[in-house]
Amino acid sequence: MSDTLHTPAVSSRLPAVGTTIFSVMSALAQQHEAVNLGQGFPDFPCDPKLIDAVHQAMLAGHNQYPPMPGVPALRQAIAAKIQCLYGQAFDADASITVTAGATQALLTCLLAVVQPGDEVIVLEPCYDSYLPGIAMAGGIPVRVPLTPGSFRPDFDRIAAALTPRTRAILINTPHNPSGTVWSEEDMLRLQHLLDGTDVIVISDEVYEHMVFDGAPHCSVTRYPALAARSMIVSSFGKTYHVTGWKVGYVAAPPALTAEFRKIHQFNVFTVNTPMQHGLADYMRDPQPYLQLPVFYQRKRDLFAEGLRSTRLQLLPCTGTYFQCVRYGDLSVPERDLSEGEFCQWLTREVGVAAIPLSAFYADGFEQKIIRFCFAKRDETLALALERLARL
């Protein structure tokens, strides 16, 4: 036997993937004691009533495996919420599956419906898990840019990208990273565009309860012809300020749900039991998610007002908890840096961490735009604005 230890080489499924930009910037923020407005998570606690509901579920003995699709009471609460808000009836048993967060849900959707060689349309800039998920499913990503500046869907370019090999299209509204919200006109155009095709819509709606200025969230579930071909992903972590719990769900027609669950049961099988029971109990009161738009709109406005004292140019934010800004008009010489370099300089020298928008494009497309997260305590935002005021 050889005395030399040997670790066999493997052929990577994701050879181009390294550490995510979120991990990189969070580590840099910690190193330089910067205010972390990069990674998208709140720095304030959730409602104590939700903690108590989970605690009571544990004390009641809900600590073993739940049913594979999720606790029935939670699935029923999800179905009731969707019908109340969007008018679409989903069968809690056949069409709702509780997931280990939205990222797992998105990957499982792709693994369930995409075969090797299938094309999947992705609208860039996009969340960083989309393209690796398509790759793991053996699909071929077809990247279509959202309109630079407004980040609205360009339906002429989407139409040009559709081919007989198109299996799915991934959409995201409200949109991370830009904060853009799709309108009813957008949804109706998508519905018309896909009419007569077998294209499946994977709709990332994790920020569904963060739409501002009195506008509605135009979920695909509002439009029957879209709902019939869609897999809708949402996140309790985003809605209830508990991103570390990693609990989400997928709503889809029974035929698509059946395929989703085939993958889900051998992927995570099921999801944290007491948290499901706690969430089901907490959802009996709709006010926490109904009041969320006002809660985050106030933070958006507070942050935006502070930024107006700088030379940073605010882009419209009509949803999510992200504010994008252009830095090309700054008077500092660092305005000429790439987005990634600028974010590193901002973290080291100014003491505020942000995310470069180029990280959301596969080709690193540069626009001198960075993204801040304003899901923070008012004191955190005030400290960040104090430091950014020098710009």
Residue, then its C-alpha position, 0 to 999 in steps of 0.5 A: m500500500s502506498d504511503t502517500l495519501h491520495t484524494p481522487a480528482v473529480s470533474s466539477r458539475l459547476p467548474a465556473v462557480g466559486t464563493t458567492i459575491f454575498s459571502v465575499m462581501s459579508a466577510l469583507a464587511q466583517q473584516h473592516e467593521a463596515v455596515n453590511l448593506g450587501q447580503g439581503f437579510p434583516d438585522f432586526p428580530c421577527d415577531p415574538k409571537l412567531i417564536d412563541a408559536v414554534h416553541q409551543a409546537m415543540l412543547a406539543g411534541h411536533n418534533q418528528y418527520p412531518p408528511m413529505p409535502g408539508v404539514p397539512a395545516l400549513r399547506q391549507a393556510i398557504a392555499a387560503k392566502i393565495q386564493c384570498l389575495y390572488g383569486q386562484a384556488f390551489d388544492a392544498d393536498a395536490s398543489i402546495t409543497v413546503t420547501a427548505g427555502a426558496t433556493q431549494a424550491l427553485l433548484t427542485c423546479l428545474l430538476a423536475v421539469v428540465q431534461p438535458g439539452d432543454e433550453v431555459i430562458v433567464l432574464e438578467p440580471c438575475y439571482d445567482s442560483y438560477l444559472p447553476g440550477i439550470a446547469m445541474a439539471g443539464g439545461i441550456p441557459v438562454r440569457v435575455p437582458l432586462t432593459p438596462g436602466s428600467f430593468r423591465p422585460d423586453f418581450d420582443r427579445i423574449a419572443a426572439a429567444l423562444t424556440p421549440r427547445t424552450r422548456a421553461i422561463l424563469i421570471n422574478t417579480p418583485h425583482n432582485p436585484s433591481g427592485t422592479v415590479w412587473s405590471e399587469e400589462d407585463m403579465l398579460r403580454l407574457q401570457h399571450l406570448l406563451d399561448g400555444t407553447d409548452v413552456i413552463v413558467i418558474s415564477d420567483e415571487v419571494y418578495e410578493h409582500m413587498v410592493f410599494d406605493g399602493a400597487p398590487h403584486c401581479s402574481v402569475t396566479r392572478y392569470p389563469a392561463l399563466a397559473a396553469r403552466s406555472m410553478i410559483v415560489s415564495s419564502f416565509g424567510k423573506t416575509y416574516h424576517v426569518t431568513g435563517w429558518k429556510v422555509g418556503y413553498v411551491a404552488a403549482p398545478p397537480a401534474l407539475t406538483a407530482e413531478f416536483r415532489k418526485i425530486h423533493q422527496f429524494n432531495v430534502f424529503t421534508v422540512n423542519t416540523p415545529m417551524q411548519h406548525g408555528l408558521a401555520d398558527y401564525m398565518r391565522d392572522p394575515q396582518p403581518y404580511l398585509q402590513l409588510p408593504v408599508f413597513y418596508q416602504r417607510k424604510r425605503d423612503l428613509f434610506a432614499e431621503g438620506l442618499r439624496s444628500t450624496r451624489l449617488q443616483l437612485l434608481p426606481c425601487t417599487g418593490t423588494y428591500f433593495q435600492c440600486v444606485r449609480y455611482g458614476d457621477l461621484s466626485v471621487p476618483e473611485r467612480d471610475l472603478s469597476e462595480g466589484e472594485f468600487c464595492q470593495w473600496l466602499t467597504r474598506e474606505v467608507g465603511v459600507a458594504a454593497i453588492p455589484l450589479s455585475a455579479f447578477y450577470a453571467d458575463g459581468f455586464e458593467q453599468k456602474i450600478i451597485r445594490f444596497c439592502f435596506a432591510k435593516r434597523d433604522e439605527t443601522l441605516a442612519l449609520a450607513l447614511e452618515r458614512l455615505a454622506r462623504l460621497 
